[in-house]
């Protein structure tokens, strides 16, 4: 009887310890580690359309774009076995000039991956710089 009680209480602790996370496109997913951060936030001095284009370029170079919701300004992608969601929205302080970007990355097993999220943020920054400074064609 004691073994059954211990097994039941262990199973209950595992179920209560697990949780859910919400993706950038407002979908709820199960995760075994609910308390860790999975996103990186950046602000850019560019309008939303320019940042969307740079994000498409960065994600296309790093992996495969799997979907885009134009009404919510969310781009979803896969990089190796990582699931990526990037939400671009106008900043509350200056909505016409500044864009707020939230990059969320989860592994195949739905664990957070901030290292890949930071790498995506760097690539978006580099794509914005490349778009602002085009190289002359020889």
N, C-alpha and C positions, 0 to 999 in steps of 0.2 A: 504494500500500500504506500509505503514511504517513497519508493521509486516512482510510482505513478504520480504522486504529488509533486515530487521534484521535477519530473519531466514536464508536467503541466505548468508549473510556475516558471520554468526556464522558457518554454514555448511562449507563454504569456509575456514575459519580459522581452523576448525577441520581437514579438508583434508590436508591443507598445513602444519599443525603442526605434522601430522603423517609422518612416514618415513619407510625406509627399513633398514635391517641389513643383513650382509653377514655371513653365517655360515662358519665353518672351512673347509668344503668340497666345498666351493665356490658356494653355492646356496643362492639366495637372497630371503628374507622373509619379510613380512610386520610387522611392530611394531607400537603400539600406542605411545611409548615413545622412540624416536630415539636418544636422547642426553645422555642417561645413559650408562655406561660401563657395559659389561656383561661377561668379560673374566678376567682370572688370568693367568699370565705368570710365569713360573719357568724355571730354568736351572739345569741340573743334570750332574754330572761327570760320566756318563755312556753312552755307545753307544746306538743308536736308538733302536736296537733290544731288549736290556735289558729293556729299558723304556717302549717299546710297551708291553712286557710281563707283567711288573708290572702294567701298566695301565689296561690291560685286567683283571688281578686279582682284582684290586681295584674296577673297575666298576662292575665286576661280583658279588663282595661281597655287593656292595651298591644297585645295581639295575639289569637291564637287558641290555645286549649288543644287539643293534638292527642292527648294520652293521659295516663293516670295509672295508676301501678302502686301499689296500696294496700299491698301486702306489703313493698315496698322504700321506700315514701314518696318516690316520684319522680314529678314532673310534667314532661311534655314539652310544648313549645309552639312556635309560629312567630310571630315579630315581624318584619313585612315579609319580608325574605329571610333572616332569621337563624333558626338552629335553637337552641332553648333547652332545657336540662335543669336542673331544680332538685331537689336531693336534701335532704330534711329528716330529720335523725336526732337522737335524744337525745344530749345532751352527756355525755361520759364522767365529768365531775366531779359533775354533779347531773342525772341522767337524767330525773327527774320535772319539774324546774322550768326547765331550760335546753335550748334547741334549737339544734343546729348546722345551718347552712344553707350548702350549696355550690351556687352558681349558675354554670353553664357555658354559654357562648354561642359559636357558630361561624357564620361567614358561609356563603353558598351554596356557595362554593368551599372550604369547610372551613378557613378561616383564623380564628384566634382574634379575639374582639371583647370586650375588657374594658370598654370604655366602655358598651356596652349592658348588660353584666352589672352594672356599678355602678348604672346607672339602674334596673334591676329591683330591686336591693337597696334602693334608696331608696324605690321604690314599695311594696315589702313592708313596710318600716318605717312608711310613712304609712298603709297599710291596717291594721296592728296598732294604731296610735294611734287611727285612726278607729273601730275595733272596741271599743277600751277606753273611748272617750269618745263615746258616741252623741249625736247632735244631737236636740233636742226637735222634734217635728212641730208645725207651726202649723195 
